[in-house]
Amino acid sequence: MDLTDRLSHRPLTQDDLDLVCRHRAAMFRESGRPEDAIASMAAPFRDWLAPRLADGRYFGFVLEDADGAAAAGIGLMEIDWPPHPAHPGEARRGYVLNVYVEPTHRRRGLARQLMTLAEAEFRRRGVAYAILHATAAGRPLYEQAGWAPTTEMAKALT
């Protein structure tokens, strides 16, 4: 029996604030971000996330084992975006963030299961186009699932 057969999923709730914050910090830590940068983000992210979890602007899923322990999680948002050639009739995009699988549960298809849940939720909400920022470790998974790189660039202005 595969591990995914023994896990259940549920929507994120405002009670998952600590879990999402922990997963986000771990995700950045594992992708090589400096510890001081992660620490400086922690409180502002928590303050940003709390009202969004409460009112549903930040939503997603948690995969749990039989004891209710979180094995993995994913965050989702609908973001305001002007109509674009990739979604000409729609002024929003889905955004996937904070995909994290606990180290003891990796390489068992959980991230793939989370992405399947995410895509289904976006479709249910009528969102026709979604984006994400991939870590080097996550890129192969997303590419296998049909996600493609874009031409986005970034620059820190401070």
Secondary structure, DSSP 4 states (H G I P E B T S, - for coil): --GGGG-EEEE--GGGHHHHHHHHHHHHHHTT--HHHHHHHHHHHHHHHHHHHHHTSEEEEEEE-TTS-EEEEEEEEEEE---BTTBTT-SEEEEEEEEEE-GGG-SSSHHHHHHHHHHHHHHHTT---EEE---TTTHHHHHHTT------------
